Amino acid sequence: MTFAVSREELGHRFTNHPPLTPEVSDTMDEITQEMIVVGVYFAHTLPEGREKSLAITKLEEASMWAKAAVARNQEA
């Protein structure tokens, strides 16, 4: 099986996409704030261990992907 990704797509994926409008910046800030709320909840509620660590790591990943979804798809 071949998975071809164009140079253009790779360039888009690996390029920094700063917010272009105040609305996009606000959305990214809202994502951050909501993820912090959940992260604090996890930190104070979940028992120590591998599962807690993974839950927080996956929350970090979700935050990054959510912000990427906003940043990569904003209108230029």
PDB file of N, CA, C, O and CB in Angstrom:
ATOM      1  N   MET A   1       0.843  -1.165   0.000  1.00  0.00           N
ATOM      2  CA  MET A   1       0.000   0.000   0.000  1.00  0.00           C
ATOM      3  C   MET A   1       0.897   1.241   0.000  1.00  0.00           C
ATOM      4  O   MET A   1       1.879   1.303   0.740  1.00  0.00           O
ATOM      5  CB  MET A   1      -0.964  -0.009   1.219  1.00  0.00           C
ATOM      6  N   THR A   2       0.567   2.191  -0.803  1.00  0.00           N
ATOM      7  CA  THR A   2       1.326   3.426  -0.891  1.00  0.00           C
ATOM      8  C   THR A   2       0.503   4.567  -0.317  1.00  0.00           C
ATOM      9  O   THR A   2      -0.692   4.695  -0.585  1.00  0.00           O
ATOM     10  CB  THR A   2       1.732   3.721  -2.349  1.00  0.00           C
ATOM     11  N   PHE A   3       1.160   5.376   0.463  1.00  0.00           N
ATOM     12  CA  PHE A   3       0.521   6.565   1.025  1.00  0.00           C
ATOM     13  C   PHE A   3       1.296   7.760   0.509  1.00  0.00           C
ATOM     14  O   PHE A   3       2.362   8.094   1.026  1.00  0.00           O
ATOM     15  CB  PHE A   3       0.488   6.533   2.607  1.00  0.00           C
ATOM     16  N   ALA A   4       0.758   8.393  -0.504  1.00  0.00           N
ATOM     17  CA  ALA A   4       1.458   9.523  -1.112  1.00  0.00           C
ATOM     18  C   ALA A   4       0.933  10.833  -0.537  1.00  0.00           C
ATOM     19  O   ALA A   4      -0.272  11.081  -0.492  1.00  0.00           O
ATOM     20  CB  ALA A   4       1.296   9.507  -2.648  1.00  0.00           C
ATOM     21  N   VAL A   5       1.854  11.641  -0.109  1.00  0.00           N
ATOM     22  CA  VAL A   5       1.520  12.975   0.378  1.00  0.00           C
ATOM     23  C   VAL A   5       2.308  13.954  -0.471  1.00  0.00           C
ATOM     24  O   VAL A   5       3.523  13.825  -0.620  1.00  0.00           O
ATOM     25  CB  VAL A   5       1.842  13.145   1.917  1.00  0.00           C
ATOM     26  N   SER A   6       1.616  14.925  -1.021  1.00  0.00           N
ATOM     27  CA  SER A   6       2.291  15.889  -1.884  1.00  0.00           C
ATOM     28  C   SER A   6       3.227  16.789  -1.097  1.00  0.00           C
ATOM     29  O   SER A   6       3.079  16.971   0.112  1.00  0.00           O
ATOM     30  CB  SER A   6       1.274  16.731  -2.628  1.00  0.00           C
ATOM     31  N   ARG A   7       4.178  17.335  -1.800  1.00  0.00           N
ATOM     32  CA  ARG A   7       5.111  18.297  -1.198  1.00  0.00           C
ATOM     33  C   ARG A   7       4.333  19.490  -0.638  1.00  0.00           C
ATOM     34  O   ARG A   7       4.661  20.007   0.430  1.00  0.00           O
ATOM     35  CB  ARG A   7       6.165  18.775  -2.244  1.00  0.00           C
ATOM     36  N   GLU A   8       3.303  19.920  -1.368  1.00  0.00           N
ATOM     37  CA  GLU A   8       2.477  21.044  -0.916  1.00  0.00           C
ATOM     38  C   GLU A   8       1.781  20.717   0.406  1.00  0.00           C
ATOM     39  O   GLU A   8       1.753  21.548   1.313  1.00  0.00           O
ATOM     40  CB  GLU A   8       1.432  21.407  -1.987  1.00  0.00           C
ATOM     41  N   GLU A   9       1.224  19.519   0.517  1.00  0.00           N
ATOM     42  CA  GLU A   9       0.550  19.111   1.754  1.00  0.00           C
ATOM     43  C   GLU A   9       1.542  19.028   2.914  1.00  0.00           C
ATOM     44  O   GLU A   9       1.246  19.471   4.024  1.00  0.00           O
ATOM     45  CB  GLU A   9      -0.154  17.754   1.561  1.00  0.00           C
ATOM     46  N   LEU A  10       2.709  18.463   2.655  1.00  0.00           N
ATOM     47  CA  LEU A  10       3.724  18.388   3.711  1.00  0.00           C
ATOM     48  C   LEU A  10       4.174  19.788   4.132  1.00  0.00           C
ATOM     49  O   LEU A  10       4.373  20.052   5.318  1.00  0.00           O
ATOM     50  CB  LEU A  10       4.937  17.561   3.236  1.00  0.00           C
ATOM     51  N   GLY A  11       4.330  20.666   3.169  1.00  0.00           N
ATOM     52  CA  GLY A  11       4.690  22.040   3.488  1.00  0.00           C
ATOM     53  C   GLY A  11       3.640  22.695   4.366  1.00  0.00           C
ATOM     54  O   GLY A  11       3.968  23.410   5.313  1.00  0.00           O
ATOM     55  N   HIS A  12       2.378  22.449   4.049  1.00  0.00           N
ATOM     56  CA  HIS A  12       1.281  23.006   4.858  1.00  0.00           C
ATOM     57  C   HIS A  12       1.306  22.429   6.269  1.00  0.00           C
ATOM     58  O   HIS A  12       1.110  23.155   7.243  1.00  0.00           O
ATOM     59  CB  HIS A  12      -0.086  22.721   4.194  1.00  0.00           C
ATOM     60  N   ARG A  13       1.544  21.145   6.379  1.00  0.00           N
ATOM     61  CA  ARG A  13       1.559  20.496   7.693  1.00  0.00           C
ATOM     62  C   ARG A  13       2.696  20.986   8.579  1.00  0.00           C
ATOM     63  O   ARG A  13       2.521  21.129   9.789  1.00  0.00           O
ATOM     64  CB  ARG A  13       1.663  19.000   7.526  1.00  0.00           C
ATOM     65  N   PHE A  14       3.859  21.244   7.989  1.00  0.00           N
ATOM     66  CA  PHE A  14       5.039  21.558   8.772  1.00  0.00           C
ATOM     67  C   PHE A  14       5.335  23.049   8.885  1.00  0.00           C
ATOM     68  O   PHE A  14       6.333  23.440   9.491  1.00  0.00           O
ATOM     69  CB  PHE A  14       6.210  20.872   8.185  1.00  0.00           C
ATOM     70  N   THR A  15       4.482  23.873   8.312  1.00  0.00           N
ATOM     71  CA  THR A  15       4.646  25.318   8.400  1.00  0.00           C
ATOM     72  C   THR A  15       3.880  25.842   9.601  1.00  0.00           C
ATOM     73  O   THR A  15       2.784  25.371   9.907  1.00  0.00           O
ATOM     74  CB  THR A  15       4.170  26.009   7.105  1.00  0.00           C
ATOM     75  N   ASN A  16       4.457  26.810  10.271  1.00  0.00           N
ATOM     76  CA  ASN A  16       3.776  27.454  11.379  1.00  0.00           C
ATOM     77  C   ASN A  16       2.587  28.262  10.829  1.00  0.00           C
ATOM     78  O   ASN A  16       2.706  28.934   9.805  1.00  0.00           O
ATOM     79  CB  ASN A  16       4.759  28.370  12.179  1.00  0.00           C
ATOM     80  N   HIS A  17       1.458  28.187  11.514  1.00  0.00           N
ATOM     81  CA  HIS A  17       0.252  28.892  11.098  1.00  0.00           C
ATOM     82  C   HIS A  17      -0.228  29.794  12.230  1.00  0.00           C
ATOM     83  O   HIS A  17      -1.134  29.426  12.979  1.00  0.00           O
ATOM     84  CB  HIS A  17      -0.856  27.893  10.687  1.00  0.00           C
ATOM     85  N   PRO A  18       0.377  30.974  12.356  1.00  0.00           N
ATOM     86  CA  PRO A  18      -0.066  31.875  13.426  1.00  0.00           C
ATOM     87  C   PRO A  18      -1.473  32.391  13.144  1.00  0.00           C
ATOM     88  O   PRO A  18      -1.900  32.418  11.990  1.00  0.00           O
ATOM     89  CB  PRO A  18       0.912  33.058  13.581  1.00  0.00           C
ATOM     90  N   PRO A  19      -2.188  32.795  14.172  1.00  0.00           N
ATOM     91  CA  PRO A  19      -3.535  33.328  13.966  1.00  0.00           C
ATOM     92  C   PRO A  19      -3.484  34.581  13.089  1.00  0.00           C
ATOM     93  O   PRO A  19      -2.643  35.460  13.277  1.00  0.00           O
ATOM     94  CB  PRO A  19      -4.206  33.649  15.322  1.00  0.00           C
ATOM     95  N   LEU A  20      -4.407  34.637  12.127  1.00  0.00           N
ATOM     96  CA  LEU A  20      -4.449  35.776  11.213  1.00  0.00           C
ATOM     97  C   LEU A  20      -5.477  36.820  11.614  1.00  0.00           C
ATOM     98  O   LEU A  20      -5.455  37.948  11.122  1.00  0.00           O
ATOM     99  CB  LEU A  20      -4.740  35.302   9.819  1.00  0.00           C
ATOM    100  N   THR A  21      -6.373  36.438  12.506  1.00  0.00           N
ATOM    101  CA  THR A  21      -7.408  37.372  12.935  1.00  0.00           C
ATOM    102  C   THR A  21      -7.558  37.285  14.455  1.00  0.00           C
ATOM    103  O   THR A  21      -7.161  36.295  15.068  1.00  0.00           O
ATOM    104  CB  THR A  21      -8.763  37.071  12.223  1.00  0.00           C
ATOM    105  N   PRO A  22      -8.126  38.312  15.047  1.00  0.00           N
ATOM    106  CA  PRO A  22      -8.394  38.238  16.487  1.00  0.00           C
ATOM    107  C   PRO A  22      -9.338  37.082  16.842  1.00  0.00           C
ATOM    108  O   PRO A  22      -9.222  36.494  17.917  1.00  0.00           O
ATOM    109  CB  PRO A  22      -8.990  39.557  16.973  1.00  0.00           C
ATOM    110  N   GLU A  23     -10.260  36.763  15.952  1.00  0.00           N
ATOM    111  CA  GLU A  23     -11.193  35.666  16.221  1.00  0.00           C
ATOM    112  C   GLU A  23     -10.473  34.328  16.306  1.00  0.00           C
ATOM    113  O   GLU A  23     -10.762  33.514  17.183  1.00  0.00           O
ATOM    114  CB  GLU A  23     -12.269  35.608  15.140  1.00  0.00           C
ATOM    115  N   VAL A  24      -9.543  34.106  15.398  1.00  0.00           N
ATOM    116  CA  VAL A  24      -8.770  32.859  15.424  1.00  0.00           C
ATOM    117  C   VAL A  24      -7.916  32.809  16.685  1.00  0.00           C
ATOM    118  O   VAL A  24      -7.827  31.769  17.337  1.00  0.00           O
ATOM    119  CB  VAL A  24      -7.877  32.732  14.158  1.00  0.00           C
ATOM    120  N   SER A  25      -7.301  33.910  17.022  1.00  0.00           N
ATOM    121  CA  SER A  25      -6.500  33.971  18.248  1.00  0.00           C
ATOM    122  C   SER A  25      -7.369  33.684  19.472  1.00  0.00           C
ATOM    123  O   SER A  25      -6.960  32.945  20.368  1.00  0.00           O
ATOM    124  CB  SER A  25      -5.824  35.353  18.385  1.00  0.00           C
ATOM    125  N   ASP A  26      -8.565  34.268  19.506  1.00  0.00           N
ATOM    126  CA  ASP A  26      -9.484  34.034  20.623  1.00  0.00           C
ATOM    127  C   ASP A  26      -9.892  32.569  20.714  1.00  0.00           C
ATOM    128  O   ASP A  26      -9.960  32.008  21.808  1.00  0.00           O
ATOM    129  CB  ASP A  26     -10.726  34.909  20.479  1.00  0.00           C
ATOM    130  N   THR A  27     -10.162  31.952  19.574  1.00  0.00           N
ATOM    131  CA  THR A  27     -10.542  30.537  19.557  1.00  0.00           C
ATOM    132  C   THR A  27      -9.412  29.675  20.096  1.00  0.00           C
ATOM    133  O   THR A  27      -9.646  28.756  20.881  1.00  0.00           O
ATOM    134  CB  THR A  27     -10.916  30.091  18.133  1.00  0.00           C
ATOM    135  N   MET A  28      -8.197  29.969  19.679  1.00  0.00           N
ATOM    136  CA  MET A  28      -7.055  29.196  20.162  1.00  0.00           C
ATOM    137  C   MET A  28      -6.862  29.405  21.664  1.00  0.00           C
ATOM    138  O   MET A  28      -6.523  28.463  22.380  1.00  0.00           O
ATOM    139  CB  MET A  28      -5.776  29.588  19.398  1.00  0.00           C
ATOM    140  N   ASP A  29      -7.071  30.622  22.142  1.00  0.00           N
ATOM    141  CA  ASP A  29      -6.983  30.890  23.576  1.00  0.00           C
ATOM    142  C   ASP A  29      -8.074  30.153  24.354  1.00  0.00           C
ATOM    143  O   ASP A  29      -7.828  29.646  25.448  1.00  0.00           O
ATOM    144  CB  ASP A  29      -7.080  32.394  23.837  1.00  0.00           C
ATOM    145  N   GLU A  30      -9.278  30.095  23.785  1.00  0.00           N
ATOM    146  CA  GLU A  30     -10.375  29.366  24.424  1.00  0.00           C
ATOM    147  C   GLU A  30     -10.053  27.882  24.525  1.00  0.00           C
ATOM    148  O   GLU A  30     -10.320  27.256  25.551  1.00  0.00           O
ATOM    149  CB  GLU A  30     -11.682  29.570  23.646  1.00  0.00           C
ATOM    150  N   ILE A  31      -9.485  27.321  23.474  1.00  0.00           N
ATOM    151  CA  ILE A  31      -9.075  25.916  23.506  1.00  0.00           C
ATOM    152  C   ILE A  31      -8.080  25.708  24.639  1.00  0.00           C
ATOM    153  O   ILE A  31      -8.204  24.760  25.415  1.00  0.00           O
ATOM    154  CB  ILE A  31      -8.458  25.484  22.147  1.00  0.00           C
ATOM    155  N   THR A  32      -7.095  26.592  24.732  1.00  0.00           N
ATOM    156  CA  THR A  32      -6.100  26.500  25.799  1.00  0.00           C
ATOM    157  C   THR A  32      -6.760  26.513  27.162  1.00  0.00           C
ATOM    158  O   THR A  32      -6.463  25.666  28.005  1.00  0.00           O
ATOM    159  CB  THR A  32      -5.097  27.641  25.696  1.00  0.00           C
ATOM    160  N   GLN A  33      -7.652  27.462  27.390  1.00  0.00           N
ATOM    161  CA  GLN A  33      -8.294  27.591  28.701  1.00  0.00           C
ATOM    162  C   GLN A  33      -9.125  26.358  29.049  1.00  0.00           C
ATOM    163  O   GLN A  33      -9.101  25.900  30.192  1.00  0.00           O
ATOM    164  CB  GLN A  33      -9.178  28.836  28.732  1.00  0.00           C
ATOM    165  N   GLU A  34      -9.850  25.822  28.088  1.00  0.00           N
ATOM    166  CA  GLU A  34     -10.662  24.625  28.342  1.00  0.00           C
ATOM    167  C   GLU A  34      -9.790  23.417  28.634  1.00  0.00           C
ATOM    168  O   GLU A  34     -10.122  22.601  29.494  1.00  0.00           O
ATOM    169  CB  GLU A  34     -11.570  24.331  27.149  1.00  0.00           C
ATOM    170  N   MET A  35      -8.675  23.297  27.923  1.00  0.00           N
ATOM    171  CA  MET A  35      -7.772  22.180  28.157  1.00  0.00           C
ATOM    172  C   MET A  35      -7.129  22.289  29.540  1.00  0.00           C
ATOM    173  O   MET A  35      -6.907  21.277  30.205  1.00  0.00           O
ATOM    174  CB  MET A  35      -6.690  22.126  27.066  1.00  0.00           C
ATOM    175  N   ILE A  36      -6.833  23.513  29.972  1.00  0.00           N
ATOM    176  CA  ILE A  36      -6.283  23.700  31.316  1.00  0.00           C
ATOM    177  C   ILE A  36      -7.288  23.248  32.362  1.00  0.00           C
ATOM    178  O   ILE A  36      -6.915  22.596  33.338  1.00  0.00           O
ATOM    179  CB  ILE A  36      -5.895  25.173  31.549  1.00  0.00           C
ATOM    180  N   VAL A  37      -8.551  23.585  32.170  1.00  0.00           N
ATOM    181  CA  VAL A  37      -9.599  23.163  33.119  1.00  0.00           C
ATOM    182  C   VAL A  37      -9.615  21.639  33.238  1.00  0.00           C
ATOM    183  O   VAL A  37      -9.631  21.095  34.342  1.00  0.00           O
ATOM    184  CB  VAL A  37     -10.997  23.683  32.668  1.00  0.00           C
ATOM    185  N   VAL A  38      -9.611  20.961  32.098  1.00  0.00           N
ATOM    186  CA  VAL A  38      -9.636  19.495  32.128  1.00  0.00           C
ATOM    187  C   VAL A  38      -8.331  18.960  32.713  1.00  0.00           C
ATOM    188  O   VAL A  38      -8.350  18.005  33.490  1.00  0.00           O
ATOM    189  CB  VAL A  38      -9.867  18.920  30.707  1.00  0.00           C
ATOM    190  N   GLY A  39      -7.203  19.561  32.351  1.00  0.00           N
ATOM    191  CA  GLY A  39      -5.916  19.122  32.879  1.00  0.00           C
ATOM    192  C   GLY A  39      -5.841  19.241  34.392  1.00  0.00           C
ATOM    193  O   GLY A  39      -5.335  18.342  35.064  1.00  0.00           O
ATOM    194  N   VAL A  40      -6.338  20.341  34.927  1.00  0.00           N
ATOM    195  CA  VAL A  40      -6.359  20.522  36.386  1.00  0.00           C
ATOM    196  C   VAL A  40      -7.259  19.470  37.028  1.00  0.00           C
ATOM    197  O   VAL A  40      -6.922  18.890  38.060  1.00  0.00           O
ATOM    198  CB  VAL A  40      -6.846  21.950  36.761  1.00  0.00           C
ATOM    199  N   TYR A  41      -8.408  19.236  36.401  1.00  0.00           N
ATOM    200  CA  TYR A  41      -9.309  18.199  36.917  1.00  0.00           C
ATOM    201  C   TYR A  41      -8.601  16.844  36.951  1.00  0.00           C
ATOM    202  O   TYR A  41      -8.647  16.140  37.959  1.00  0.00           O
ATOM    203  CB  TYR A  41     -10.592  18.112  36.053  1.00  0.00           C
ATOM    204  N   PHE A  42      -7.951  16.486  35.852  1.00  0.00           N
ATOM    205  CA  PHE A  42      -7.216  15.220  35.811  1.00  0.00           C
ATOM    206  C   PHE A  42      -6.137  15.190  36.893  1.00  0.00           C
ATOM    207  O   PHE A  42      -6.001  14.202  37.616  1.00  0.00           O
ATOM    208  CB  PHE A  42      -6.584  15.006  34.420  1.00  0.00           C
ATOM    209  N   ALA A  43      -5.376  16.270  36.998  1.00  0.00           N
ATOM    210  CA  ALA A  43      -4.254  16.318  37.943  1.00  0.00           C
ATOM    211  C   ALA A  43      -4.706  16.125  39.382  1.00  0.00           C
ATOM    212  O   ALA A  43      -3.999  15.515  40.184  1.00  0.00           O
ATOM    213  CB  ALA A  43      -3.519  17.641  37.815  1.00  0.00           C
ATOM    214  N   HIS A  44      -5.884  16.644  39.707  1.00  0.00           N
ATOM    215  CA  HIS A  44      -6.359  16.580  41.084  1.00  0.00           C
ATOM    216  C   HIS A  44      -7.301  15.407  41.365  1.00  0.00           C
ATOM    217  O   HIS A  44      -7.586  15.112  42.525  1.00  0.00           O
ATOM    218  CB  HIS A  44      -7.051  17.857  41.424  1.00  0.00           C
ATOM    219  N   THR A  45      -7.780  14.747  40.334  1.00  0.00           N
ATOM    220  CA  THR A  45      -8.787  13.704  40.516  1.00  0.00           C
ATOM    221  C   THR A  45      -8.269  12.296  40.254  1.00  0.00           C
ATOM    222  O   THR A  45      -8.612  11.360  40.976  1.00  0.00           O
ATOM    223  CB  THR A  45      -9.948  13.971  39.620  1.00  0.00           C
ATOM    224  N   LEU A  46      -7.460  12.148  39.241  1.00  0.00           N
ATOM    225  CA  LEU A  46      -7.015  10.812  38.854  1.00  0.00           C
ATOM    226  C   LEU A  46      -5.922  10.307  39.785  1.00  0.00           C
ATOM    227  O   LEU A  46      -5.083  11.081  40.247  1.00  0.00           O
ATOM    228  CB  LEU A  46      -6.513  10.814  37.411  1.00  0.00           C
ATOM    229  N   PRO A  47      -5.937   9.003  40.060  1.00  0.00           N
ATOM    230  CA  PRO A  47      -4.861   8.446  40.882  1.00  0.00           C
ATOM    231  C   PRO A  47      -3.538   8.473  40.116  1.00  0.00           C
ATOM    232  O   PRO A  47      -3.510   8.370  38.890  1.00  0.00           O
ATOM    233  CB  PRO A  47      -5.200   7.002  41.316  1.00  0.00           C
ATOM    234  N   GLU A  48      -2.455   8.613  40.860  1.00  0.00           N
ATOM    235  CA  GLU A  48      -1.134   8.625  40.242  1.00  0.00           C
ATOM    236  C   GLU A  48      -0.887   7.311  39.522  1.00  0.00           C
ATOM    237  O   GLU A  48      -1.297   6.245  39.982  1.00  0.00           O
ATOM    238  CB  GLU A  48      -0.040   8.878  41.293  1.00  0.00           C
ATOM    239  N   GLY A  49      -0.211   7.404  38.388  1.00  0.00           N
ATOM    240  CA  GLY A  49       0.145   6.192  37.663  1.00  0.00           C
ATOM    241  C   GLY A  49       0.240   6.447  36.171  1.00  0.00           C
ATOM    242  O   GLY A  49       0.067   7.565  35.687  1.00  0.00           O
ATOM    243  N   ARG A  50       0.514   5.396  35.485  1.00  0.00           N
ATOM    244  CA  ARG A  50       0.706   5.444  34.038  1.00  0.00           C
ATOM    245  C   ARG A  50      -0.518   6.000  33.330  1.00  0.00           C
ATOM    246  O   ARG A  50      -0.393   6.806  32.408  1.00  0.00           O
ATOM    247  CB  ARG A  50       1.027   4.059  33.502  1.00  0.00           C
ATOM    248  N   GLU A  51      -1.705   5.573  33.758  1.00  0.00           N
ATOM    249  CA  GLU A  51      -2.932   5.987  33.107  1.00  0.00           C
ATOM    250  C   GLU A  51      -3.144   7.498  33.215  1.00  0.00           C
ATOM    251  O   GLU A  51      -3.548   8.146  32.249  1.00  0.00           O
ATOM    252  CB  GLU A  51      -4.114   5.248  33.707  1.00  0.00           C
ATOM    253  N   LYS A  52      -2.867   8.050  34.397  1.00  0.00           N
ATOM    254  CA  LYS A  52      -2.986   9.499  34.582  1.00  0.00           C
ATOM    255  C   LYS A  52      -2.006  10.226  33.668  1.00  0.00           C
ATOM    256  O   LYS A  52      -2.358  11.200  33.003  1.00  0.00           O
ATOM    257  CB  LYS A  52      -2.734   9.888  36.059  1.00  0.00           C
ATOM    258  N   SER A  53      -0.782   9.739  33.649  1.00  0.00           N
ATOM    259  CA  SER A  53       0.230  10.351  32.803  1.00  0.00           C
ATOM    260  C   SER A  53      -0.187  10.324  31.337  1.00  0.00           C
ATOM    261  O   SER A  53      -0.044  11.316  30.623  1.00  0.00           O
ATOM    262  CB  SER A  53       1.568   9.642  32.983  1.00  0.00           C
ATOM    263  N   LEU A  54      -0.699   9.194  30.900  1.00  0.00           N
ATOM    264  CA  LEU A  54      -1.149   9.081  29.512  1.00  0.00           C
ATOM    265  C   LEU A  54      -2.351   9.977  29.238  1.00  0.00           C
ATOM    266  O   LEU A  54      -2.444  10.582  28.170  1.00  0.00           O
ATOM    267  CB  LEU A  54      -1.497   7.632  29.186  1.00  0.00           C
ATOM    268  N   ALA A  55      -3.268  10.066  30.190  1.00  0.00           N
ATOM    269  CA  ALA A  55      -4.442  10.927  30.002  1.00  0.00           C
ATOM    270  C   ALA A  55      -4.012  12.376  29.809  1.00  0.00           C
ATOM    271  O   ALA A  55      -4.546  13.071  28.944  1.00  0.00           O
ATOM    272  CB  ALA A  55      -5.404  10.812  31.206  1.00  0.00           C
ATOM    273  N   ILE A  56      -3.061  12.833  30.600  1.00  0.00           N
ATOM    274  CA  ILE A  56      -2.580  14.212  30.470  1.00  0.00           C
ATOM    275  C   ILE A  56      -1.813  14.389  29.162  1.00  0.00           C
ATOM    276  O   ILE A  56      -1.937  15.421  28.502  1.00  0.00           O
ATOM    277  CB  ILE A  56      -1.683  14.591  31.670  1.00  0.00           C
ATOM    278  N   THR A  57      -1.023  13.385  28.787  1.00  0.00           N
ATOM    279  CA  THR A  57      -0.312  13.449  27.507  1.00  0.00           C
ATOM    280  C   THR A  57      -1.294  13.518  26.347  1.00  0.00           C
ATOM    281  O   THR A  57      -1.106  14.310  25.424  1.00  0.00           O
ATOM    282  CB  THR A  57       0.614  12.236  27.343  1.00  0.00           C
ATOM    283  N   LYS A  58      -2.333  12.701  26.382  1.00  0.00           N
ATOM    284  CA  LYS A  58      -3.328  12.707  25.299  1.00  0.00           C
ATOM    285  C   LYS A  58      -4.099  14.019  25.272  1.00  0.00           C
ATOM    286  O   LYS A  58      -4.501  14.477  24.203  1.00  0.00           O
ATOM    287  CB  LYS A  58      -4.303  11.530  25.457  1.00  0.00           C
ATOM    288  N   LEU A  59      -4.310  14.627  26.433  1.00  0.00           N
ATOM    289  CA  LEU A  59      -4.952  15.934  26.485  1.00  0.00           C
ATOM    290  C   LEU A  59      -4.057  16.977  25.800  1.00  0.00           C
ATOM    291  O   LEU A  59      -4.547  17.834  25.065  1.00  0.00           O
ATOM    292  CB  LEU A  59      -5.248  16.342  27.957  1.00  0.00           C
ATOM    293  N   GLU A  60      -2.749  16.896  26.048  1.00  0.00           N
ATOM    294  CA  GLU A  60      -1.812  17.788  25.355  1.00  0.00           C
ATOM    295  C   GLU A  60      -1.898  17.590  23.849  1.00  0.00           C
ATOM    296  O   GLU A  60      -1.916  18.557  23.087  1.00  0.00           O
ATOM    297  CB  GLU A  60      -0.370  17.544  25.840  1.00  0.00           C
ATOM    298  N   GLU A  61      -1.953  16.332  23.424  1.00  0.00           N
ATOM    299  CA  GLU A  61      -2.068  16.032  21.999  1.00  0.00           C
ATOM    300  C   GLU A  61      -3.371  16.584  21.437  1.00  0.00           C
ATOM    301  O   GLU A  61      -3.382  17.186  20.363  1.00  0.00           O
ATOM    302  CB  GLU A  61      -1.986  14.517  21.759  1.00  0.00           C
ATOM    303  N   ALA A  62      -4.459  16.383  22.153  1.00  0.00           N
ATOM    304  CA  ALA A  62      -5.751  16.895  21.699  1.00  0.00           C
ATOM    305  C   ALA A  62      -5.723  18.410  21.566  1.00  0.00           C
ATOM    306  O   ALA A  62      -6.280  18.969  20.620  1.00  0.00           O
ATOM    307  CB  ALA A  62      -6.862  16.474  22.663  1.00  0.00           C
ATOM    308  N   SER A  63      -5.073  19.071  22.515  1.00  0.00           N
ATOM    309  CA  SER A  63      -4.953  20.525  22.457  1.00  0.00           C
ATOM    310  C   SER A  63      -4.186  20.952  21.209  1.00  0.00           C
ATOM    311  O   SER A  63      -4.603  21.869  20.501  1.00  0.00           O
ATOM    312  CB  SER A  63      -4.257  21.057  23.718  1.00  0.00           C
ATOM    313  N   MET A  64      -3.080  20.294  20.947  1.00  0.00           N
ATOM    314  CA  MET A  64      -2.284  20.637  19.775  1.00  0.00           C
ATOM    315  C   MET A  64      -3.057  20.408  18.482  1.00  0.00           C
ATOM    316  O   MET A  64      -3.020  21.242  17.577  1.00  0.00           O
ATOM    317  CB  MET A  64      -0.997  19.828  19.759  1.00  0.00           C
ATOM    318  N   TRP A  65      -3.758  19.277  18.391  1.00  0.00           N
ATOM    319  CA  TRP A  65      -4.511  18.982  17.180  1.00  0.00           C
ATOM    320  C   TRP A  65      -5.698  19.922  17.011  1.00  0.00           C
ATOM    321  O   TRP A  65      -6.021  20.315  15.890  1.00  0.00           O
ATOM    322  CB  TRP A  65      -4.990  17.542  17.199  1.00  0.00           C
ATOM    323  N   ALA A  66      -6.349  20.284  18.107  1.00  0.00           N
ATOM    324  CA  ALA A  66      -7.477  21.216  18.019  1.00  0.00           C
ATOM    325  C   ALA A  66      -6.998  22.575  17.513  1.00  0.00           C
ATOM    326  O   ALA A  66      -7.634  23.186  16.654  1.00  0.00           O
ATOM    327  CB  ALA A  66      -8.171  21.368  19.397  1.00  0.00           C
ATOM    328  N   LYS A  67      -5.880  23.038  18.049  1.00  0.00           N
ATOM    329  CA  LYS A  67      -5.339  24.321  17.600  1.00  0.00           C
ATOM    330  C   LYS A  67      -4.858  24.241  16.158  1.00  0.00           C
ATOM    331  O   LYS A  67      -5.010  25.196  15.396  1.00  0.00           O
ATOM    332  CB  LYS A  67      -4.192  24.764  18.509  1.00  0.00           C
ATOM    333  N   ALA A  68      -4.279  23.111  15.781  1.00  0.00           N
ATOM    334  CA  ALA A  68      -3.854  22.926  14.390  1.00  0.00           C
ATOM    335  C   ALA A  68      -5.059  22.963  13.454  1.00  0.00           C
ATOM    336  O   ALA A  68      -4.981  23.526  12.361  1.00  0.00           O
ATOM    337  CB  ALA A  68      -3.092  21.592  14.227  1.00  0.00           C
ATOM    338  N   ALA A  69      -6.168  22.367  13.879  1.00  0.00           N
ATOM    339  CA  ALA A  69      -7.373  22.382  13.048  1.00  0.00           C
ATOM    340  C   ALA A  69      -7.827  23.808  12.783  1.00  0.00           C
ATOM    341  O   ALA A  69      -8.224  24.147  11.669  1.00  0.00           O
ATOM    342  CB  ALA A  69      -8.499  21.586  13.715  1.00  0.00           C
ATOM    343  N   VAL A  70      -7.765  24.635  13.813  1.00  0.00           N
ATOM    344  CA  VAL A  70      -8.165  26.038  13.668  1.00  0.00           C
ATOM    345  C   VAL A  70      -7.142  26.794  12.821  1.00  0.00           C
ATOM    346  O   VAL A  70      -7.507  27.485  11.870  1.00  0.00           O
ATOM    347  CB  VAL A  70      -8.316  26.710  15.055  1.00  0.00           C
ATOM    348  N   ALA A  71      -5.879  26.662  13.165  1.00  0.00           N
ATOM    349  CA  ALA A  71      -4.825  27.436  12.514  1.00  0.00           C
ATOM    350  C   ALA A  71      -4.644  27.057  11.049  1.00  0.00           C
ATOM    351  O   ALA A  71      -4.474  27.931  10.199  1.00  0.00           O
ATOM    352  CB  ALA A  71      -3.521  27.249  13.249  1.00  0.00           C
ATOM    353  N   ARG A  72      -4.679  25.778  10.753  1.00  0.00           N
ATOM    354  CA  ARG A  72      -4.417  25.330   9.376  1.00  0.00           C
ATOM    355  C   ARG A  72      -5.574  25.615   8.437  1.00  0.00           C
ATOM    356  O   ARG A  72      -5.393  25.619   7.219  1.00  0.00           O
ATOM    357  CB  ARG A  72      -4.115  23.849   9.361  1.00  0.00           C
ATOM    358  N   ASN A  73      -6.753  25.850   8.977  1.00  0.00           N
ATOM    359  CA  ASN A  73      -7.932  26.015   8.123  1.00  0.00           C
ATOM    360  C   ASN A  73      -8.516  27.416   8.166  1.00  0.00           C
ATOM    361  O   ASN A  73      -9.647  27.634   7.730  1.00  0.00           O
ATOM    362  CB  ASN A  73      -8.988  25.032   8.520  1.00  0.00           C
ATOM    363  N   GLN A  74      -7.748  28.370   8.690  1.00  0.00           N
ATOM    364  CA  GLN A  74      -8.236  29.742   8.699  1.00  0.00           C
ATOM    365  C   GLN A  74      -8.129  30.365   7.313  1.00  0.00           C
ATOM    366  O   GLN A  74      -7.310  29.958   6.489  1.00  0.00           O
ATOM    367  CB  GLN A  74      -7.460  30.579   9.715  1.00  0.00           C
ATOM    368  N   GLU A  75      -8.966  31.348   7.083  1.00  0.00           N
ATOM    369  CA  GLU A  75      -8.944  32.042   5.798  1.00  0.00           C
ATOM    370  C   GLU A  75      -7.738  32.970   5.727  1.00  0.00           C
ATOM    371  O   GLU A  75      -7.456  33.718   6.664  1.00  0.00           O
ATOM    372  CB  GLU A  75     -10.249  32.836   5.583  1.00  0.00           C
ATOM    373  N   ALA A  76      -7.049  32.912   4.629  1.00  0.00           N
ATOM    374  CA  ALA A  76      -5.857  33.773   4.456  1.00  0.00           C
ATOM    375  C   ALA A  76      -6.240  35.146   3.988  1.00  0.00           C
ATOM    376  O   ALA A  76      -5.372  35.996   3.792  1.00  0.00           O
ATOM    377  CB  ALA A  76      -4.877  33.156   3.463  1.00  0.00           C
TER     378      ALA A  76
END
